[in-house]
Amino acid sequence: MVRLPVVMMVIATMAAVVPYTCRSITTNNHRLHPVILVPGAGGNQLEARLTSDYKASSWLCNRWLYPLKKDEGGWFRLWFDVGVLLAPLTECFAERMTIYYDRDVDDYRNAPGVETRVTQFGSTQSLLCLDPSLKHITSYMEALVESIQQLGYKDSQNLFGAPYDFRYGLASEGHPSYVGSTFLENLKQLVENASNANGGNPVILVSHSLGGLFALQLLNRNPPSWRKQYVKHFIALSAPWGGAVDEMLTFASGNALGVPLVNPLLVRNEQRSSESNLWLMPRRKQFPVETPLVVTPDSAYSSFDISRFLTDIGFEEGVYPYETRIMPMVEELAAPGVPVTCIVGNGVPTAETLYYGEDGFDKQPEIVYGDGDGTVNIASLLALEDEWEEEKDQKLKVIKLAGISHMDILKDDKSLARIIDEITTINSDISSSSLASSL
């Protein structure tokens, strides 16, 4: 989940990435553990092209008309493009972003005639900002990357980025999830290549938001021997371990994320189609059955009523994938055995209960706010403290930053200082070991 000044929805595109091959580095940098950044939803640039199978819903969305700017292969910037803030173009954008669950193959797919790709896998370049022509107002990880580079890190040498398709998520065991699983394989290869290219030093994974869920799945889907060899530490920023009430708003009424020009109903169907949005529904262990999250004149819905909630808002097709693919996967947040540091914001008003009136879900609700980082509820941000309380072999450190929002954690000076301090402390271990071995 991500909130940017110009973001109007949580979206992604289908990844067709090739595992990145790391280049060799200088001897001086062998003392640094390589760092891999895993962004949140909406946190990297995405491209698309339209084939003859694409059927536009209106003349304006015709593939020859919009957008006009394409490269020789027909590829154009899909995320982020400022044109989507205009209502007619928002509809074109939404139909190209919508994905579909195919029950026959038990997996998600792109809209017909829409091909999408993630660019610059392995580099941090597509994570710095979402649109280079609007660099300042679409800045994402730029401040964090620059802070890490001040420690001596260099892009694509010992500092890497792992952009991915964040419309697509992962599924429980026994269910295919081609796009999400492909990303995990590419991320695994990047981890191995980064370590091997840096003197065998294991990597530091640094994630933001949804990226933390992917990173934890990467660790837990690989054997302990692999984790021990290749991953030194996992730093999770603003990870929604237990989902968020904000997702229920997204599914019920659409979420314009505060952008005044966008009608949330225009993007609601696209947002509902996102597999990763289902993954971010409130988790039962963090949101107890007696706590209503959505209230209407006729009913109330807790985290135990997600299937009924999806049906009542008119998205019954989401029930089957939620119950079969998502619920079994989120029942447990297994401890990976790798040291984990969670850095979270708190004390920022965060949606806790949504109240709908007689007009139903087509109107935005009244919102009662509670604690969190403005996007993710505090119970979700701190879920690992309870989840791993009995795990004696799991190192967990939680750092709370008062008043830091979900996005400010990547930019605020106080937050950046804590992140850099963690990376420096982790690197001090290898420096001490190297010094001892030389004596």
N, C-alpha and C positions, 0 to 999 in steps of 0.2 A: 504494500500500500504506500502511496506517495502523494504528497501535496506540494505542488509547485505554483508559483505566482500565476502561471498561465495554463495550468492543467485544468481540464474540465471533466476528466473521467480517469478511472484506472484501467489502462489498456495495454495491449502488446501486439506483437506480430509474430508470425511463424518463423522459427529459426531454421536456417539451413547452413549451419556453421561447420567449418573444418577445424579439427584440432590444431591448436597453435604450436608451432615449433619454436622454442626459445633460442635466442642467440647467446653466445658465450659472453661473459662479463669480465671486468678487470679484477685483478687479484684483491684490490682494496675492498671490494664489495662482497668478498667471500665471508666477511664477518657479519653480514646482514642476512637475516632470514628473509627470503622473498615474500612479498605481500601480494595477495590476490584480492581484488575488490569485486564483490558480488552485489549489484545494485538492487533496488526495490522496483516494484511495478511502475512502469513509466519512466525508468531511470536511464534509458539509453536510446540512441537514435535508431530508427527503423525505416526500412525501405520496402516499396511494393511495386509491382507492375501488373498490368491487366492483360489478359489473353482474350482471344475471340470467344471464349466461353462465358465471359463476364456479361451479365445482363443488367444494364442500368435501370434503376427504378424511375428515372426521369431523364429528360433530354440534357439537363445540366450535368448529370453524372456520367454522361457518355465518355468512354475511355479516350476518345480523340479530343474531347473538349476540355476536360478537367482531370488532372492539372495540365497546364500547357508546358511546364518545364519538366523535361525528362532527359535522361542520358541516352546514349546511342542504343543501349539495350532495352530502353523503355522503362528503366527504374526511376522512381521519384521518391521524395521524402514523404513518408506517411506519418511518422511521429518524430518531431512535432512540426506541424505546419500551421501558421497563424491563420490561414484561410478557413480552418475549421471553426473559428469563432463566429463566422457568418452563417446564419440559420440554414439557407439552402445548401451550403457546402458542408455544414454539419451533418446533414442527412446522407450526403455522398460518403463522407468519412465514416459514419457509423455503419453503413451497409458494407463497406470494404473491410471494416474491422471485425464484424460479427463472425463468430465461429459456430459450428454446429456439432451437436453430439449425435453420432450415428450408432444407434442401439445395436444394429446388426453386427458391427465390428467392435462395439464397445469402446469407442474412442472418439476424439474430437477432430474436426477438420476445418480448413479454411472455407470461405465462401467460394462457390464455383467461379473460376476465371480470375481469382485473386492469388497471386504469388507474393510471398513476403520473405524478407531476409534480414538478419542481423549483420551489421558490418563491423569490421575491425575487432573480431574476437581475439583476445589476448592483449590488446592495447587498452589503455584508459581513455583514449581519445573520444570515443562515443559516449563516455560517461561524464565528461566535463560539462557539457551543456547539451540541450536537446535540439537546438537549431543554431548552427554557427553564425547565421545572419542575424540572429537575435541573442547573441551570446550572453549578454548581461542579464536579461530578464528570463532566460531559460537555463541559467546556470544550475548545475546539479552537484556533482562531486568535485568541481574545480578547486574549491578552497581546501578540501580534504587532500586531494592529490598534491597540491602545491605544498601543503604542510608536511606530507610524507616525504616529498622530494628533498625537503630541507635536511632530512636525515642522511642524505646521500643516495637515495633511491633514484633509479632511472627507468622511464617507461620502456616496457618490453624487454628489459634486461633483468631487473629484480623487482619490478612493480608491474602488475598485470591487471587487466580488466576482463570480466566475464559477462558480457551482455547476453541476454537471452530473451526468449519469447515469453512474456509475462501474461499473456492471455491464457496460455496453456499452463496447467499445473502438473501434478503427479497423481498417481492412483495407488490404491492399496494392492497388496500382493495378489497376483492372479488376474489383474486387469491391465490391459495394454495402455500405455501412455507414451506414444511414439515421440512426440515433440519434447516433452519434459524429460523422458529417459535419455534422449539423444543429447540434451543439454548436460545432464549429469555425466554422461560418458565423456563429452568434450571437456567438462570442468575437471574430471578426474585426470584426463590426459594432460591438461594444462598444469595441474598440481604436480604431476610426476615430472613433466618437462622443466618446470620452473625449479624444482628441487635439484634435478640432475644438472641443470645448467649453472647452478649456484653452489657447486662443491658438495652436493648431497645434503645441504641444509634443508630441513623440513620447512614448509611454508606457514605463514600466518594468514588465515582466512579472515577478511574483514567484510561483513555484510551490512546491508541496510534494509530494514523492513522485511518485505516478502523474501528477499535474498537470504535471510537467516533461516527460513523454513527449508529452502532448497539446500543450503549448506549443511544443515543438520541431517537432512535426508541423505546427502552425499556421504557423510561420515557413517551413518548407521547402516547404509546399504553396502559398505565395504568392510572387509574383515579387520579385526583389531591390529593385526600385523601390518596392514597397509596404512592404517591411521598412525600407528607409532612411527613408521618409517617416513611418512610424507607430510604429516600435519603437526606442527609445533603447538599451535594455539588457535583458537577460534574466538574472534571478537565480534559480537552481534550488537548492532546499533538499532534501537527501536523495533526489535523483532516482535511481531504479533503472534506470539506462541499460542495464545488461546483465542485468536480471532478478534473481532471488534463489532460493537453494536452498529457502527457506521456502515458496515456492509449491509445490514438489514434495511437501512435507509436507501442505499444504492439499489437493492433489488426491488423494494416496494415502490419508490417514487422517482428513481433516477437521481444522479448526484452531479450537479454542475460544479461542485467544489468551490462555490463562491464567485464564479465568473458570471457577471450580471447579464451578458449577452446571450448566454446559452440556456435554452429551455431544457431542463433535465429530462423531460418526457421524450425528447428527440434522441437521447442517448441511452434511455433505459433498456431497450431490448438488446442493444449491443453489450451493455454492461452485464445484463443477466446471462448472456451467452458465455461469458468468460469463465473458464474452468477454475482459474486461480481465485476468482471472487467467491466461488462456492467453498474453496479451501479456507477462506478467511471468515466464514460464518462463525459466530460465537460458539466456543467449545464448552461442553457441559461441565467440565471440571472447574472452569473459571467462573461460570455464570450459572449458579444453582437453580434448580427447578422452581423454587419459590420466588424467584426474582423476575418480574415481567420486564421484557425488553421492548416490546411493542404492545400498545394498548389501543383498541378501537371501541366504539360504542357497544359492539356485540361480542368482543372476545379479547383475550390477552395471550401473548405468546412469549414463552421462555426459550432458553437454548434447547430445551427438550421438545420443542414444538416446531422445529425448523421445517420439517416436511409439510405439516399443516399450514404453516405460514406461506411456503412457496405455492401451495395449491390455492390458498385464499387470495393471494395477490395476482393470480392468473398465470403463474409460471409452473404449472404442474409437471411439465416436461423436465424440470430440474430435479424432481424428487428422486427418480431412479438413480441417476448418477451420483447424487448426494449421498443416498443411503448405501449404495454398493461400492463406490469408489472413494468417497471422502471420509465418511464416518469411521470405517475400520482403520483408516490410515492415521486419524487424529486421536484415537482412543488412548494412545500412549506416546509420550515424548521420551524415547529411550535415551539414556545417558551414553554418550559416545566414548567416554574414557579419555578424551582429549580435553585439556584445560580450556574452560570457557569463561569469557568475560562478557557480561551483558551491561551495556551502557544505555540508560533510558532517561527520558525526560519525565517530569511529573509536575503536578500543580497547574496544569493547563486545562481549562474546561473542555471536557470530552463527552460526546453523546452517550447517555446512559439509559434513557428511556424515551421512546418515541410515542407521541399521542396523536392519533388520527381522529378526525371528526366525521360528521355525517357525509362529507364529500368523498370519502374513501381515499384510496392510495394514489389517486391522480393529483392530489394536492400535497404540498410539503407539510410535514407534521410540526406540532409544537415539540420542542426538545427539552428534556431535563438533563442537565449536565452533571458529571461527576469528575473524579480525578483521572488523569492520564496525560498523554502528550498532545492532545488536541485531535488525534486520529485514533490511537489505540488506547483502550482502557487499561488502567493500572493493574488490574488483576491479570490481564493478558501479558503485559510487559514483564511481570514478576512471576510468571507461571512456573519457571524452572526452579525457583526456590522451594516451592512445595513439592513439585514433581520429583526432584532429586534429593529431597531431604534425607532419605535413608541410604543414598548411594555413597558409601564410604570411599570408593575409589574414584569418585568424580570431583574434580576441582571446579568450583563455581564461584565467581566473584561478580557481584552486582554493584554498579555505580549509578546512583540516582543524581540527576541534575535538575534542581528546582527551576521551574519556569522555562525549560527548554522544550520546544515543540518538536514534532515528528520530523520536520524538515530542518529546523534550526540546528539540530544535532550535527549536521554536516557542515555548518557554516559559522556557528557561534564560537567566539574566541575561547571561551571557557571550555566548551565541549571539545573543540579541536585540541586544546592543551591536554585534556584527559586522555583522548585517543592516542596522541603522540607519546604521552607518558607511558601508556600501556605497551605500545610497540617498542619503545626504548627499553623498558624493563625486560621484555621478552628477549630482545637482542642482547641484553647484558649477560644473559645466561651463556650464550655461545661465545661471547667475548671472554668471560671468565674461564670457560672450558678451554678455549684456545690458549689463553695465557698459562693455565696450569699445565697443559700438555707440553708447552715449550720450555718449562723450567726443569 
